[in-house]
């Protein structure tokens, strides 16, 4: 049987060869390819530091501050503000005490008043200067690096140390006052600020210690 001229596009085509204009079928056992001359698609490039929910993130993505670091930041602000207020009260108290002693007719009282006023000012300024440490540390935590984290951990450690010393001193005073009527309750109340300070200091240290990835994040 003749199939006609093989060069004639209108003639009958031999079996096994598809005509013009029809897509060719892949041989059996080979999966069909996509239409046209396609290039293999690549997955979007991932960038470090992206937010949760995106594989790798994208450039300029902001990493959210962990909850422990947020709690430490709030405590640092509060402790700094309280220390600054304490410094102001010490300065005012020293000035009032010095003025009261200066009105005395005794020369020794006047000298004591001058010393009290000077000591109050110096001690109050030291408290205010020390208050700048936690305030500046907390203010720089949003864009800070590891140095800010280390500064906060050191501050929390110092606060924890003084809180432990305060608890020990109060416990010693409590043991010494067991034979004194009515002083035990006052000692128990006086130890509460040290316990609160200890809890806040540990919160700062633990919160910042676990936030290492946040402070090591890439910044664009």
PyMOL commands that set and color helices and strands:
alter all, ss='L'
color gray80, all
select helices_A, chain A and resi 67-102+107-139+146-176+183-209+212-215
alter helices_A, ss='H'
color red, helices_A
deselect
rebuild
show_as cartoon
